[in-house]
Amino acid sequence: MRVYFNLVRGNETIRDGEGMDVADLDQAVLDVMDTLRELKRTDPSRSASWKGWTVHVTDENGIAIVTLPLSTTTQ
């Protein structure tokens, strides 16, 4: 299964043009959350600009499978 990790805030969307092939959606989401936590740990000032953003994990058709607020993925 190919999934895409799009960043969304209001009407603004930063699309993931590459996506990622995953065998397990839950593990892919956990990996993204770990990556975001690591980014926050190494550069805490970055996370201040993440307020209001969400990660929309979508399938190949653009259907949102999981939506995660960045503020909760970095705690």
Beta strands, then each sheet from edge to edge (+ up, - down):
strand 1: 2-9
strand 2: 12-14
strand 3: 20-21
strand 4: 54-58
strand 5: 64-69
sheet 1: 2+ 1- 3+
sheet 2: 2+ 1- 4+ 5-
end
